[in-house]
Amino acid sequence: MFSKLIIDSRETELIKSFQNWNVGQERPEYLFKNLDVGDVHFYNPGNEDPVIIIERKTAKDLDASIIDKRLREQKHRLQSLSKDIIVIYLIEGFYECKQKALRLPKDTHLSSIVNTLVRDKIIVYHTPNLDESFNFILKVAKQSFKFKNCICSVPSKIEPVEIKPKPSGESESEESESESESADYLECIKSKKSDNIKDNLFDIMMIQIPGIGPKTSKAITKEYKSFYTLCMAYSDQESPEKMLSDLEMENGRKIGSRASRKVYDSLFNKK
């Protein structure tokens, strides 16, 4: 017995492997459809959600997705799923010297795989070719059904990074929120779903201000529900550049005067 498979209809090579399968062999039930996330979903009886999701990439595809930042966005969408879903990255093939044309060093390629395993808590499995990837998927389908009553979740959430305050004494959020953290947040908050962009548009706008990170942005957008509301609030202030200073972030720290001034100066083109 096998778990039921749903395979992304854009996985043309993988689809051919299933279509060319020996009809005399035991096979799982499968169908093809466009998937929003992942390339192969595994379903067991009684489960509305998949128990396992495989994201399949060739080594060349992996490098290309690192360069154009698609990998980060894909990981975020996978990690936003239920914690009970096991996520597996299936990397097919190996890094080749000729891939240097992509301008991606081998060390960066390896670092991405290690980060996926260690930092992101996502399983990574390597196969040399399409045939072995196909065999691996079949084995996962068989074993996931066999052990359907004891499949446990693998942690797939990135733990929040605790930013330590600077010793200077003043709690200035923009000094502690690194550019990479802001970039990660911005990449993650952007989704292919237009509704998600609409819901987070104010956050995205605030992060464009130099020195304003995601924690500061969230504190501002929590207090002021729209860009218009924020701008109008400045009109009643004697010292508008200090208006946001006392807003508290999720960690209990205040935004501070420097971040408040940066927002004011950027919005009203004061510098």
Helices and strands as residue ranges (DSSP letters): E 4-8, H 12-19, E 30-33, E 40-43, E 52-58, H 59-67, H 70-79, E 86-92, G 97-102, H 106-118, E 123-127, H 130-146, H 173-176, H 179-189, H 194-199, H 201-207, H 214-223, H 227-233, G 234-236, G 240-242, H 257-267
